[in-house]
Amino acid sequence: MKNKLRTIKSVNLKNKHIVLRVDFNVPVKNGKVLDDTKIERALPTIKYLLKQRCKLAIVSHFGRPEGRQVKKLSLEPVYAVLKNKLPKAAIQFKNGIPKLASSVLAQNDIVLLENIRFDKREDENSVVLAKELAKMGEVFVNEAFAFAHRKTASTVAITKLLPSYAGLNFADEVKFLTKALTPKKPAVALIGGAKVKTKFEVVENFLKIYSKVMVAGGVANTFLAAQGYDIGDSISDPSKISKAKKLLKSTKMLLPRDVLVSNKNQRKVRVVKIEKQKVLCKKGEQIMDIGPETIKYYSQQIKKAKTIVWGGPLGMFEKPKFSHGTLAIAKLIGSRGSKHAIVIAGGGETTLAIEMSKMEKYYDFISTGGGAMLEFLSGNILPGIKSLLK
């Protein structure tokens, strides 16, 4: 990135009132947080600011309430986790933006505001809402990288009103994803997952700068369909067939050599080699995972690489009988981390797969961003980043 990011380490913030934007959009069930990874990733910034004797007004979205007060989308469960993780801090939970911002913050170390998306002006990038938020602090800090591809009042409009800086994890996200776009060669990318539409720009960009681009999941199915294979009821995106045909002209493009195919009740599973025979699946069947030859083929590419970027699982890994491809590759990529190659991964399902493989500590960086990571790797400057550049 040509322009440097303004970070909280580059400025004296002692005793300041901070409006801190985080991404606490975490999975919650029956009022309990199921995975606190995003909260954990924000803690170094929170602790750093508290050490500087700052007062924090924390802002986050949660789900898509579309401007309505939705009880099940309250940040109250997050408040309980935050109190537990910061037992020495005085933390208060507030519904709405406190009118007497200074006095509310003066009595607490942290004020966690209720879901900012309860206010429809958030997604409208409203300057009026941004002004209300700005009254709560003297400085704005963005620690919500996963939301950096959205133009909202609490991530973009507010930066026009307060001196603005990136949090510690936000800065690391930009640092490592920039490395991914300026890779040590040979460089390989593995792009999978069921959300096909958002992946094609990344594949196209990586074909320009990477040695090999491997695909799996719904992304690979779309390429196979573009080659004329019958993929039955497999996940794919017909709107991307034309684009896939163009990208297939690149010799850097690698597709699976075999796949696991199953019927709807998932009792009958068979390995199908991708050869001249054009019928991979019959009607009512789906491609559920990559096969053993593909695992070997992709592993050979990964072992040669100096830079490895992975986004999206290779199959329906949440079901044990279809998890082999994803977990085998997750373990291999982890084993290449730190010493052998720069290893970067991201996206919610990819992160879960890495956790299942018990290899997360070997990855150089695991991004908290899903859509934001993909947009960044497509070569786009994200609105949330642009507003923090020097």
Buried (B, 14 or more C-beta within 10 A) or exposed (E): BEEEBBBBEEEEBEEBBBBBBBBBBBEBEEEEBEBBBBBEBBBBBBBBBBEBEBBBBBBBBBBEBEBEEBEEBBBBBBBBBBBEBBEEBEBBBBEEBBEEBEEBBEEBBBBBBBBBBBBEBBBBBBBEBBBBBBBBBBBBBBBBBBBBBBBBBBBBBBBEBBBBBBBBBBBBBBEBBEBBBEBEEBBBBBBBBBBBEBBBBBBBBBBEBBBBBBBBBBBBBBBBBBEEBBBBBBBBBEEBBEBBEEBEEBEBBBBBBBBBBBBEEEEEEEBBEBEEEEEBBEEEBBBBBBBBBBBEBBBEBBBBBBBBBBBBBBBBBEEEBBBBBBBBBBBBBBBBBEEEBBBBBBBBBBBBBBBBBEBBEBBBBBBBBBBBBBBBBBBBBBBBBBBBBE
